[in-house]
């Protein structure tokens, strides 16, 4: 039965009225205030519709919260999910192109706490929110801050739901390990230097969840640069290496005597896996599965 002209007009009027209510709701949105990782109180007056995200973990967090469509530009390392690969690239997350960011006219810029661009972007009238998680607790907190910045309905509930999924995935990866893989003494190299993932980092916390023993103690901080001799003395039984550059793995002087090297218990993660394991965000459960596979294959 075809709708009559009068009925069609009534439907149109109803849709227009609904859209009007939605727009009015947006217009009445209460300002959100967030204390960012610089200790600054950032006011976000309206739900942001044009976001420049200059840190991969923040890009992934926005998308995991279901709001990827609001991102209009990213740093050159943001590459997940696939949708962000098509967006304008705005430089590195430490030194983004100010001109490229401004040209996009964003109503919110998400940055790392270590970027040098924050003050200049703010001086140009942009709203800047600096967030940089380094631990599991930080990831949970930042998810909540991002959800609030997005003006999501029930933002903390949305962030907590996502965190529970992440945490459950990490625990499932731990339960998948055979008993003999637990207790392995692990050294995790984030990048050449060597820069290590310490016990106090989110990577170190994931390793602990997997029952591994991190040879880099908490007193050195989350991501210390080490003397290669430190690793020789620590003599780990398993080594994990993030190798995003795909350069040939060259051992440091003296490393041939390390147990993990002598017995070929070294996992070198290529670009895709490296991106997953070194980003503190929604893909930490996948990171735990990658590290668990390494332990299952290599642990003595």
Backbone as CSV, one residue per row, in Angstrom:
resi,resn,N_x,N_y,N_z,CA_x,CA_y,CA_z,C_x,C_y,C_z
1,UNK,0.840,-1.187,0.000,0.000,0.000,0.000,0.878,1.241,0.000
2,UNK,0.745,2.044,-1.036,1.584,3.228,-1.167,1.107,4.322,-0.211
3,UNK,2.092,5.056,0.415,1.690,6.149,1.301,1.053,7.275,0.504
4,UNK,0.042,7.897,1.084,-0.622,9.030,0.444,0.279,10.243,0.517
5,UNK,0.017,11.249,-0.366,0.813,12.484,-0.300,0.791,13.122,1.072
6,UNK,-0.362,13.079,1.744,-0.447,13.696,3.080,0.455,12.968,4.066
7,UNK,0.425,11.609,3.956,1.254,10.823,4.869,2.742,11.090,4.612
8,UNK,3.117,11.213,3.340,4.524,11.503,3.024,4.934,12.837,3.625
9,UNK,4.038,13.831,3.528,4.345,15.153,4.094,4.517,15.044,5.607
10,UNK,3.666,14.265,6.257,3.775,14.104,7.708,5.096,13.436,8.091
11,UNK,5.529,12.436,7.301,6.806,11.790,7.566,7.955,12.788,7.453
12,UNK,7.927,13.578,6.407,8.985,14.575,6.207,9.027,15.549,7.382
13,UNK,7.836,16.015,7.802,7.774,16.955,8.925,8.309,16.315,10.206
14,UNK,8.011,15.028,10.394,8.495,14.333,11.591,10.011,14.218,11.579
15,UNK,10.576,13.902,10.407,12.033,13.794,10.290,12.693,15.143,10.536
16,UNK,12.126,16.193,9.956,12.673,17.539,10.159,12.632,17.905,11.637
17,UNK,11.535,17.589,12.305,11.411,17.896,13.735,12.456,17.135,14.543
18,UNK,12.678,15.845,14.180,13.669,15.043,14.892,15.063,15.607,14.706
19,UNK,15.389,15.970,13.467,16.698,16.572,13.214,16.857,17.864,13.993
20,UNK,15.772,18.632,14.070,15.832,19.875,14.829,16.131,19.631,16.292
21,UNK,15.517,18.581,16.858,15.779,18.245,18.253,17.227,17.822,18.464
22,UNK,17.748,17.013,17.520,19.135,16.577,17.619,20.089,17.753,17.551
23,UNK,19.855,18.666,16.618,20.721,19.840,16.481,20.637,20.723,17.718
24,UNK,19.433,20.837,18.263,19.272,21.635,19.470,20.039,21.016,20.631
25,UNK,20.031,19.660,20.670,20.771,18.983,21.718,22.256,19.243,21.615
26,UNK,22.759,19.238,20.362,24.172,19.534,20.170,24.489,20.965,20.582
27,UNK,23.584,21.879,20.216,23.818,23.284,20.535,23.834,23.516,22.040
28,UNK,23.085,22.697,22.801,23.012,22.882,24.238,24.065,22.060,24.978
29,UNK,24.962,21.402,24.243,25.969,20.554,24.886,26.756,21.358,25.915
30,UNK,26.897,20.774,27.088,27.636,21.440,28.153,29.135,21.370,27.860
31,UNK,29.882,22.448,28.122,31.336,22.401,27.944,31.953,21.299,28.819
32,UNK,32.977,20.663,28.290,33.699,19.627,29.024,35.069,20.171,29.393
33,UNK,35.485,19.973,30.629,36.814,20.387,31.065,37.625,19.154,31.438
34,UNK,38.825,19.063,30.875,39.694,17.910,31.090,41.086,18.411,31.486
35,UNK,41.629,17.861,32.553,43.015,18.150,32.912,43.905,17.191,32.144
36,UNK,44.722,17.743,31.240,45.529,16.861,30.384,46.852,16.527,31.047
37,UNK,47.730,15.845,30.313,48.966,15.340,30.898,50.032,16.420,31.080
38,UNK,49.719,17.647,30.670,50.587,18.784,31.004,50.139,19.436,32.304
39,UNK,49.035,18.948,32.839,48.462,19.564,34.028,47.586,20.757,33.720
40,UNK,47.259,20.958,32.454,46.434,22.089,32.051,44.969,21.679,31.942
41,UNK,44.089,22.580,32.355,42.658,22.344,32.221,42.228,22.832,30.839
42,UNK,41.772,21.905,30.007,41.375,22.202,28.631,39.852,22.169,28.560
43,UNK,39.280,23.248,28.061,37.823,23.331,27.912,37.429,23.028,26.473
44,UNK,36.552,22.054,26.297,36.038,21.678,24.975,34.556,22.011,24.982
45,UNK,34.224,23.135,24.367,32.882,23.703,24.509,31.814,22.900,23.776
46,UNK,32.140,22.387,22.601,31.166,21.683,21.764,31.729,20.323,21.347
47,UNK,30.874,19.372,21.022,31.373,18.092,20.508,32.258,18.320,19.278
48,UNK,33.534,17.960,19.323,34.421,18.225,18.183,34.037,17.394,16.970
49,UNK,34.030,18.056,15.814,33.677,17.384,14.560,34.862,17.287,13.601
50,UNK,35.932,18.040,13.893,37.127,18.023,13.044,38.349,17.875,13.959
51,UNK,38.796,16.623,14.084,39.879,16.307,15.019,41.160,16.030,14.254
52,UNK,42.238,16.686,14.654,43.574,16.332,14.180,44.227,15.506,15.278
53,UNK,44.571,14.268,14.974,45.159,13.363,15.968,46.622,13.129,15.641
54,UNK,47.501,13.515,16.562,48.933,13.498,16.292,49.692,12.494,17.148
55,UNK,49.027,11.414,17.519,49.684,10.308,18.217,48.926,9.033,17.871
56,UNK,49.613,7.992,17.382,48.897,6.796,16.931,47.958,6.197,17.966
57,UNK,48.386,6.127,19.214,47.526,5.515,20.228,46.257,6.325,20.446
58,UNK,46.327,7.653,20.286,45.130,8.484,20.426,44.215,8.319,19.211
59,UNK,44.819,8.241,18.019,44.031,7.974,16.813,43.254,6.669,16.972
60,UNK,43.938,5.624,17.433,43.303,4.326,17.593,42.220,4.368,18.666
61,UNK,42.440,5.173,19.704,41.453,5.273,20.775,40.169,5.935,20.282
62,UNK,40.295,7.016,19.521,39.114,7.679,18.965,38.330,6.694,18.103
63,UNK,39.043,5.947,17.275,38.373,5.009,16.372,37.735,3.850,17.135
64,UNK,38.429,3.359,18.159,37.881,2.248,18.941,36.625,2.664,19.700
65,UNK,36.499,3.957,19.978,35.293,4.478,20.624,34.191,4.785,19.614
66,UNK,34.440,4.447,18.351,33.403,4.560,17.327,33.296,5.911,16.658
67,UNK,34.327,6.763,16.784,34.233,8.124,16.260,35.321,8.450,15.243
68,UNK,35.767,7.452,14.511,36.839,7.643,13.532,36.463,8.693,12.481
69,UNK,35.171,8.808,12.182,34.724,9.725,11.129,34.976,11.188,11.488
70,UNK,35.257,11.461,12.739,35.513,12.848,13.126,36.966,13.277,12.873
71,UNK,37.845,12.334,12.621,39.265,12.654,12.425,39.485,13.144,11.003
72,UNK,40.152,14.302,10.870,40.379,14.880,9.541,41.858,14.866,9.143
73,UNK,42.755,14.532,10.074,44.169,14.469,9.755,44.916,13.768,10.875
74,UNK,46.049,13.109,10.532,46.789,12.309,11.512,48.301,12.501,11.318
75,UNK,49.063,12.088,12.329,50.520,12.035,12.171,50.876,10.923,11.189
76,UNK,52.102,10.943,10.726,52.472,9.998,9.657,52.607,8.562,10.144
77,UNK,52.584,8.337,11.453,52.699,6.973,11.965,51.335,6.342,12.250
78,UNK,50.279,7.135,12.289,48.942,6.584,12.519,48.511,5.803,11.280
79,UNK,48.285,4.504,11.440,47.974,3.658,10.287,46.924,2.591,10.587
80,UNK,46.226,2.745,11.707,45.163,1.809,12.062,44.041,2.582,12.707
81,UNK,42.777,2.233,12.334,42.361,1.268,11.303,42.641,1.791,9.893
82,UNK,42.321,0.982,8.899,42.667,1.317,7.519,42.111,2.664,7.081
83,UNK,40.988,3.074,7.654,40.350,4.318,7.229,41.256,5.523,7.413
84,UNK,42.134,5.499,8.414,42.960,6.686,8.677,44.119,6.808,7.680
85,UNK,44.402,5.729,6.953,45.500,5.789,5.977,45.185,6.750,4.831
86,UNK,43.902,7.030,4.628,43.494,7.907,3.529,43.489,9.379,3.940
87,UNK,43.708,9.663,5.202,43.621,11.034,5.697,44.920,11.800,5.462
88,UNK,44.857,13.127,5.422,46.082,13.928,5.290,47.055,13.626,6.432
89,UNK,48.334,13.502,6.077,49.365,13.287,7.085,49.971,14.628,7.477
90,UNK,50.164,14.802,8.776,50.518,16.111,9.313,51.913,16.139,9.926
91,UNK,52.765,15.193,9.542,54.122,15.167,10.081,54.249,14.200,11.238
92,UNK,55.360,14.293,11.953,55.591,13.405,13.089,54.822,13.847,14.311
93,UNK,54.723,12.936,15.294,53.958,13.311,16.483,54.758,14.203,17.430
94,UNK,56.087,14.227,17.285,56.895,15.141,18.097,57.005,16.497,17.427
95,UNK,57.143,16.494,16.099,57.335,17.752,15.365,56.388,17.821,14.161
96,UNK,55.077,17.934,14.400,54.128,17.995,13.281,54.264,19.294,12.504
97,UNK,53.701,19.320,11.302,53.681,20.537,10.494,52.567,21.449,11.010
98,UNK,52.948,22.551,11.614,51.967,23.486,12.165,51.036,23.985,11.065
99,UNK,51.619,24.318,9.913,50.822,24.862,8.805,49.792,23.849,8.328
100,UNK,50.202,22.582,8.236,49.277,21.545,7.766,48.137,21.333,8.754
101,UNK,48.453,21.391,10.040,47.405,21.233,11.050,46.415,22.392,10.969
102,UNK,46.926,23.609,10.943,46.062,24.792,10.924,45.178,24.806,9.683
103,UNK,45.729,24.365,8.541,44.980,24.390,7.283,43.723,23.535,7.337
104,UNK,43.716,22.512,8.197,42.547,21.630,8.300,41.446,22.226,9.167
105,UNK,41.735,23.343,9.846,40.760,24.016,10.717,40.133,23.045,11.729
106,UNK,40.971,22.337,12.483,40.411,21.396,13.456,39.792,22.129,14.649
107,UNK,38.762,21.534,15.229,38.215,22.102,16.459,38.768,21.399,17.697
108,UNK,39.624,20.372,17.491,40.357,19.729,18.577,41.613,19.087,18.004
109,UNK,42.738,19.299,18.686,44.002,18.666,18.292,44.456,17.778,19.441
110,UNK,44.600,16.494,19.174,45.096,15.541,20.156,46.590,15.340,19.929
111,UNK,47.395,15.534,20.979,48.846,15.461,20.835,49.450,14.648,21.975
112,UNK,50.714,14.259,21.791,51.456,13.625,22.873,51.975,14.697,23.820
113,UNK,52.278,14.289,25.013,52.795,15.233,26.000,54.195,15.711,25.644
114,UNK,54.889,14.944,24.801,56.274,15.264,24.464,56.415,16.117,23.210
115,UNK,55.310,16.465,22.552,55.419,17.259,21.328,55.871,18.680,21.629
116,UNK,56.538,19.272,20.667,56.984,20.662,20.814,55.976,21.641,20.216
117,UNK,54.858,21.127,19.717,53.938,21.967,18.954,52.776,22.528,19.766
118,UNK,52.569,22.035,20.967,51.356,22.381,21.718,51.159,23.882,21.872
119,UNK,52.182,24.563,22.390,52.020,25.985,22.694,51.791,26.808,21.436
120,UNK,52.481,26.446,20.361,52.295,27.214,19.130,50.896,27.013,18.565
121,UNK,50.402,25.793,18.619,49.048,25.523,18.140,48.016,26.280,18.975
122,UNK,48.231,26.312,20.279,47.321,27.062,21.145,47.399,28.558,20.871
123,UNK,48.604,29.043,20.596,48.759,30.468,20.296,48.018,30.854,19.028
124,UNK,47.797,29.876,18.153,47.065,30.124,16.916,45.558,29.915,17.086
125,UNK,45.141,29.720,18.317,43.712,29.652,18.609,43.103,28.275,18.590
126,UNK,43.933,27.223,18.508,43.396,25.862,18.461,43.283,25.265,19.864
127,UNK,42.307,24.388,20.038,42.145,23.664,21.296,43.017,22.416,21.248
128,UNK,43.952,22.316,22.203,44.943,21.239,22.199,44.796,20.423,23.476
129,UNK,44.712,19.104,23.322,44.619,18.185,24.457,45.794,17.218,24.388
130,UNK,46.677,17.270,25.390,47.892,16.445,25.409,47.679,15.236,26.312
131,UNK,47.757,14.045,25.741,47.554,12.796,26.480,48.591,11.780,26.012
132,UNK,49.277,11.155,26.948,50.323,10.199,26.548,50.399,9.062,27.557
133,UNK,49.663,7.986,27.333,49.669,6.868,28.290,50.983,6.107,28.270
134,UNK,51.430,5.692,29.458,52.660,4.903,29.567,52.463,3.627,30.376
135,UNK,51.309,3.506,31.030,51.003,2.323,31.824,49.578,1.868,31.510
136,UNK,49.212,0.682,31.999,47.846,0.204,31.804,46.845,1.165,32.430
137,UNK,47.163,1.663,33.633,46.256,2.617,34.290,46.116,3.882,33.456
138,UNK,47.221,4.312,32.840,47.171,5.485,31.965,46.247,5.239,30.781
139,UNK,46.328,4.057,30.201,45.493,3.743,29.032,44.022,3.847,29.410
140,UNK,43.673,3.284,30.551,42.281,3.354,30.994,41.853,4.798,31.230
141,UNK,42.735,5.573,31.877,42.421,6.980,32.141,42.286,7.772,30.851
142,UNK,43.199,7.563,29.906,43.172,8.307,28.652,41.930,7.955,27.831
143,UNK,41.529,6.693,27.837,40.289,6.326,27.142,39.112,7.131,27.704
144,UNK,39.084,7.298,29.021,38.034,8.094,29.625,38.120,9.553,29.216
145,UNK,39.334,10.105,29.160,39.515,11.505,28.760,39.107,11.721,27.314
146,UNK,39.481,10.787,26.435,39.115,10.903,25.021,37.594,10.808,24.857
147,UNK,36.971,9.883,25.581,35.510,9.747,25.498,34.823,11.031,25.953
148,UNK,35.341,11.665,26.996,34.776,12.929,27.473,35.017,14.041,26.451
149,UNK,36.221,14.067,25.879,36.530,15.099,24.883,35.606,14.996,23.680
150,UNK,35.204,13.789,23.351,34.299,13.566,22.225,32.850,13.911,22.559
151,UNK,32.590,14.218,23.845,31.219,14.482,24.301,30.320,13.268,24.088
152,UNK,30.872,12.068,24.285,30.038,10.877,24.145,29.004,10.834,25.265
153,UNK,27.824,10.310,24.978,26.881,10.068,26.069,27.451,8.981,26.987
154,UNK,27.372,9.183,28.294,27.948,8.242,29.267,29.390,7.910,28.893
155,UNK,30.275,8.916,28.825,31.643,8.681,28.333,32.431,7.677,29.163
156,UNK,32.307,7.743,30.491,33.092,6.822,31.313,32.632,5.389,31.121
157,UNK,31.323,5.198,30.941,30.815,3.843,30.696,31.363,3.294,29.383
158,UNK,31.434,4.148,28.356,31.970,3.712,27.063,33.445,3.346,27.192
159,UNK,34.209,4.184,27.919,35.633,3.914,28.103,35.854,2.657,28.937
160,UNK,35.062,2.491,30.000,35.212,1.309,30.854,34.878,0.032,30.091
161,UNK,33.870,0.100,29.237,33.491,-1.076,28.444,34.644,-1.478,27.522
162,UNK,35.264,-0.491,26.883,36.398,-0.775,25.999,37.577,-1.311,26.797
163,UNK,37.827,-0.738,27.975,38.944,-1.210,28.799,38.726,-2.661,29.229
164,UNK,37.493,-2.999,29.603,37.222,-4.383,30.018,37.515,-5.362,28.888
165,UNK,37.212,-4.968,27.657,37.523,-5.830,26.508,39.032,-6.011,26.358
166,UNK,39.776,-4.910,26.520,41.240,-4.977,26.416,41.798,-5.885,27.499
167,UNK,41.389,-5.635,28.739,41.914,-6.392,29.875,41.567,-7.873,29.759
168,UNK,40.346,-8.160,29.317,39.944,-9.557,29.154,40.803,-10.242,28.096
169,UNK,41.151,-9.519,27.026,42.001,-10.083,25.986,43.403,-10.376,26.483
170,UNK,43.946,-9.482,27.322,45.274,-9.705,27.906,45.251,-10.940,28.795
171,UNK,44.214,-11.061,29.622,44.118,-12.219,30.515,43.937,-13.516,29.728
172,UNK,43.195,-13.458,28.633,43.016,-14.652,27.806,44.343,-15.081,27.184
173,UNK,45.148,-14.094,26.761,46.466,-14.423,26.203,47.331,-15.103,27.258
174,UNK,47.246,-14.620,28.499,48.026,-15.229,29.580,47.589,-16.666,29.832
175,UNK,46.295,-16.902,29.801,45.777,-18.248,30.070,46.102,-19.225,28.946
176,UNK,46.415,-18.687,27.752,46.729,-19.561,26.623,48.138,-20.137,26.689
177,UNK,48.970,-19.579,27.572,50.366,-20.009,27.619,50.519,-21.345,28.327
178,UNK,51.404,-22.194,27.816,51.707,-23.428,28.544,52.479,-23.093,29.826
179,UNK,52.321,-23.889,30.867,52.967,-23.584,32.155,54.468,-23.365,32.048
180,UNK,55.136,-24.115,31.174,56.593,-24.005,31.088,57.054,-22.674,30.515
181,UNK,56.127,-21.923,29.891,56.508,-20.626,29.320,56.518,-19.524,30.370
182,UNK,55.900,-19.771,31.511,55.838,-18.761,32.554,57.169,-18.704,33.301
183,UNK,57.530,-17.512,33.741,58.779,-17.341,34.486,59.984,-17.040,33.621
184,UNK,59.799,-16.949,32.292,60.924,-16.640,31.406,61.455,-15.235,31.710
185,UNK,62.766,-15.076,31.691,63.400,-13.781,31.938,63.539,-13.073,30.582
186,UNK,62.824,-11.964,30.433,62.655,-11.329,29.126,63.293,-9.939,29.093
187,UNK,63.948,-9.659,27.964,64.375,-8.290,27.651,63.595,-7.851,26.420
188,UNK,62.913,-6.707,26.514,62.126,-6.193,25.395,62.760,-4.886,24.925
189,UNK,63.244,-4.890,23.665,63.845,-3.685,23.084,62.809,-2.989,22.205
190,UNK,62.447,-1.771,22.577,61.455,-1.005,21.840,62.039,-0.471,20.544
191,UNK,63.278,0.032,20.612,63.956,0.553,19.419,65.451,0.560,19.673
192,UNK,66.206,0.743,18.585,67.665,0.732,18.694,68.129,1.825,19.630
193,UNK,69.199,1.570,20.315,69.716,2.534,21.269,70.702,1.898,22.238
194,UNK,70.333,0.815,22.955,68.975,0.243,22.943,68.033,0.959,23.925
195,UNK,66.793,1.158,23.467,65.733,1.654,24.346,64.892,0.456,24.755
196,UNK,64.742,0.269,26.049,64.068,-0.918,26.563,62.699,-0.574,27.129
197,UNK,61.856,-1.582,27.216,60.584,-1.457,27.929,60.819,-1.947,29.347
198,UNK,60.754,-1.031,30.295,60.991,-1.390,31.681,59.767,-1.980,32.350
199,UNK,59.968,-2.463,33.556,58.871,-3.041,34.330,57.736,-2.055,34.513
200,UNK,58.059,-0.756,34.596,57.055,0.268,34.879,56.247,0.678,33.650
201,UNK,56.576,0.153,32.479,55.871,0.539,31.250,54.663,-0.358,31.021
202,UNK,53.790,0.061,30.093,52.629,-0.781,29.760,53.078,-2.104,29.151
203,UNK,54.199,-2.101,28.418,54.720,-3.356,27.869,55.200,-4.252,29.006
204,UNK,55.908,-3.648,29.963,56.359,-4.408,31.119,55.203,-4.991,31.911
205,UNK,54.116,-4.223,32.031,52.948,-4.717,32.752,52.283,-5.867,32.005
206,UNK,52.268,-5.789,30.681,51.715,-6.891,29.900,52.574,-8.141,30.059
207,UNK,53.892,-7.971,30.021,54.786,-9.113,30.229,54.538,-9.748,31.596
208,UNK,54.339,-8.905,32.613,54.064,-9.433,33.951,52.754,-10.207,33.960
209,UNK,51.754,-9.717,33.237,50.474,-10.424,33.150,50.652,-11.794,32.505
210,UNK,51.646,-11.892,31.617,51.927,-13.163,30.934,52.825,-14.075,31.760
211,UNK,53.200,-13.635,32.957,54.030,-14.461,33.820,55.510,-14.371,33.532
212,UNK,55.921,-13.403,32.685,57.340,-13.228,32.374,58.006,-12.339,33.417
213,UNK,59.313,-12.460,33.523,60.112,-11.628,34.431,60.913,-10.653,33.589
214,UNK,60.648,-9.369,33.740,61.348,-8.344,32.967,62.713,-8.088,33.610
215,UNK,63.777,-8.153,32.817,65.122,-7.957,33.378,65.446,-6.482,33.598
216,UNK,64.578,-5.579,33.116,64.791,-4.134,33.304,63.893,-3.675,34.442
217,UNK,64.516,-3.353,35.576,63.767,-3.055,36.789,63.037,-1.728,36.759
218,UNK,62.084,-1.525,37.665,61.268,-0.303,37.693,62.067,0.943,38.025
219,UNK,63.196,0.791,38.680,63.989,1.965,39.068,64.555,2.712,37.865
220,UNK,64.574,2.073,36.695,65.109,2.717,35.490,64.043,3.489,34.716
221,UNK,62.788,3.400,35.156,61.721,4.125,34.465,61.067,3.282,33.388
222,UNK,60.044,3.851,32.719,59.275,3.060,31.738,60.072,2.636,30.514
223,UNK,60.808,3.583,29.899,61.504,3.285,28.636,62.930,3.829,28.664
224,UNK,63.802,3.214,29.445,65.170,3.743,29.578,66.050,3.394,28.380
225,UNK,67.029,4.273,28.138,68.087,3.916,27.190,69.200,3.241,27.992
226,UNK,69.566,2.058,27.565,70.495,1.248,28.338,71.871,1.189,27.690
227,UNK,72.853,0.921,28.503,74.141,0.478,27.992,73.982,-0.989,27.602
228,UNK,74.406,-1.377,26.389,74.232,-2.782,25.983,74.803,-3.782,26.982
229,UNK,75.806,-3.340,27.759,76.399,-4.235,28.752,75.399,-4.609,29.851
230,UNK,74.431,-3.713,30.090,73.390,-4.009,31.095,72.660,-5.294,30.715
231,UNK,72.338,-5.436,29.437,71.596,-6.614,28.976,72.480,-7.849,29.049
232,UNK,73.777,-7.685,28.765,74.699,-8.826,28.875,74.713,-9.343,30.306
233,UNK,74.807,-8.417,31.269,74.840,-8.820,32.681,73.503,-9.432,33.110
234,UNK,72.398,-8.893,32.575,71.075,-9.418,32.939,70.851,-10.811,32.372
235,UNK,71.465,-11.113,31.229,71.437,-12.435,30.604,70.014,-12.997,30.476
236,UNK,69.137,-12.315,29.725,67.759,-12.806,29.580,67.711,-14.134,28.830
237,UNK,66.660,-14.910,29.111,66.484,-16.183,28.408,65.680,-16.007,27.129
238,UNK,64.955,-14.860,26.996,64.203,-14.540,25.776,64.374,-13.046,25.491
239,UNK,64.573,-12.715,24.220,64.664,-11.314,23.801,63.555,-11.038,22.796
240,UNK,62.854,-9.930,22.996,61.855,-9.461,22.043,62.301,-8.101,21.519
241,UNK,62.205,-7.929,20.204,62.701,-6.708,19.577,61.652,-6.136,18.641
242,UNK,61.308,-4.883,18.835,60.461,-4.182,17.881,61.313,-3.648,16.745
243,UNK,61.038,-4.091,15.527,61.876,-3.708,14.387,61.003,-3.131,13.282
244,UNK,60.442,-1.953,13.554,59.544,-1.327,12.580,60.270,-0.953,11.289
245,UNK,61.568,-0.650,11.389,62.327,-0.190,10.224,62.692,-1.330,9.280
246,UNK,62.575,-2.569,9.765,62.943,-3.755,8.982,64.427,-3.784,8.610
247,UNK,65.252,-3.038,9.362,66.697,-3.128,9.160,67.191,-4.476,9.691
248,UNK,68.252,-5.028,9.102,68.769,-6.302,9.601,69.119,-6.193,11.083
249,UNK,68.762,-7.222,11.831,69.008,-7.240,13.271,70.493,-7.446,13.523
250,UNK,71.157,-6.424,14.064,72.590,-6.486,14.357,72.768,-6.519,15.873
251,UNK,73.460,-7.543,16.367,73.663,-7.665,17.805,74.672,-6.629,18.303
252,UNK,74.464,-6.169,19.509,75.405,-5.253,20.144,76.637,-6.031,20.591
253,UNK,77.763,-5.341,20.795,78.980,-6.033,21.256,78.722,-6.812,22.546
254,UNK,79.163,-8.044,22.545,79.042,-8.881,23.729,77.750,-9.677,23.809
255,UNK,76.797,-9.391,22.933,75.504,-10.058,23.043,75.536,-11.518,22.585
256,UNK,76.588,-11.922,21.884,76.643,-13.313,21.448,76.707,-14.276,22.620
257,UNK,77.117,-13.760,23.786,77.206,-14.619,24.962,75.922,-14.698,25.765
258,UNK,74.902,-13.899,25.398,73.632,-13.925,26.132,72.900,-15.233,25.842
259,UNK,72.295,-15.808,26.870,71.599,-17.087,26.716,70.571,-17.061,25.584
260,UNK,69.778,-15.990,25.522,68.732,-15.904,24.502,69.318,-15.918,23.100
261,UNK,70.467,-15.271,22.934,71.099,-15.219,21.608,71.749,-16.563,21.285
262,UNK,72.470,-17.134,22.232,73.149,-18.420,22.007,72.161,-19.517,21.636
263,UNK,70.975,-19.475,22.262,70.005,-20.544,22.047,68.891,-20.134,21.085
264,UNK,69.115,-19.019,20.398,68.191,-18.534,19.357,66.771,-18.350,19.889
265,UNK,66.688,-17.711,21.032,65.386,-17.394,21.622,65.127,-15.890,21.462
266,UNK,65.154,-15.424,20.234,64.952,-14.006,19.932,63.751,-13.867,19.000
267,UNK,62.789,-13.027,19.380,61.634,-12.716,18.525,61.802,-11.305,17.995
268,UNK,61.890,-11.170,16.681,61.996,-9.855,16.049,60.652,-9.550,15.395
269,UNK,59.964,-8.555,15.910,58.648,-8.187,15.390,58.800,-7.215,14.229
270,UNK,58.177,-7.557,13.081,58.210,-6.672,11.925,57.330,-5.452,12.120
271,UNK,57.194,-4.624,11.059,56.475,-3.350,11.203,55.062,-3.488,11.748
272,UNK,54.275,-4.408,11.201,52.889,-4.539,11.654,52.792,-4.926,13.107
273,UNK,53.529,-5.959,13.507,53.484,-6.399,14.895,54.121,-5.381,15.819
274,UNK,55.180,-4.716,15.368,55.811,-3.680,16.198,54.836,-2.566,16.522
275,UNK,54.072,-2.145,15.513,53.081,-1.091,15.746,52.094,-1.503,16.833
276,UNK,51.728,-2.775,16.831,50.757,-3.245,17.821,51.365,-3.278,19.220
277,UNK,52.560,-3.852,19.342,53.097,-4.104,20.685,53.635,-2.852,21.365
278,UNK,53.990,-1.806,20.599,54.579,-0.628,21.240,53.593,0.528,21.393
279,UNK,52.294,0.292,21.120,51.298,1.356,21.262,50.372,1.071,22.436
280,UNK,50.311,1.997,23.380,49.445,1.801,24.545,48.021,2.231,24.244
281,UNK,47.203,1.304,23.789,45.847,1.682,23.392,44.950,0.488,23.195
282,UNK,43.975,0.626,22.317,42.940,-0.406,22.164,43.446,-1.759,21.704
283,UNK,44.651,-1.821,21.103,45.133,-3.095,20.575,46.073,-3.818,21.536
284,UNK,46.045,-3.467,22.814,46.949,-4.115,23.772,46.642,-5.595,23.967
285,UNK,45.391,-5.989,23.757,45.087,-7.419,23.847,45.770,-8.175,22.713
286,UNK,45.764,-7.592,21.522,46.473,-8.205,20.393,47.971,-8.240,20.667
287,UNK,48.485,-7.174,21.285,49.903,-7.147,21.649,50.228,-8.286,22.605
288,UNK,49.351,-8.528,23.566,49.578,-9.619,24.516,49.605,-10.958,23.800
289,UNK,48.743,-11.134,22.800,48.734,-12.399,22.050,50.041,-12.571,21.271
290,UNK,50.554,-11.479,20.704,51.817,-11.556,19.955,52.964,-11.948,20.897
291,UNK,53.018,-11.313,22.064,54.081,-11.631,23.012,53.912,-13.044,23.573
292,UNK,52.667,-13.468,23.766,52.422,-14.821,24.258,52.909,-15.871,23.262
293,UNK,52.689,-15.609,21.971,53.175,-16.548,20.945,54.695,-16.665,20.994
294,UNK,55.351,-15.516,21.196,56.816,-15.538,21.288,57.260,-16.381,22.482
295,UNK,56.613,-16.173,23.633,56.990,-16.931,24.823,56.722,-18.417,24.639
296,UNK,55.582,-18.740,24.010,55.257,-20.150,23.808,56.276,-20.819,22.891
297,UNK,56.780,-20.067,21.899,57.741,-20.636,20.935,59.168,-20.665,21.469
298,UNK,59.533,-19.650,22.272,60.939,-19.447,22.597,61.328,-19.714,24.048
299,UNK,60.366,-19.643,24.963,60.733,-19.761,26.372,61.356,-21.125,26.667
300,UNK,62.385,-21.158,27.511,63.045,-22.427,27.796,62.128,-23.357,28.591
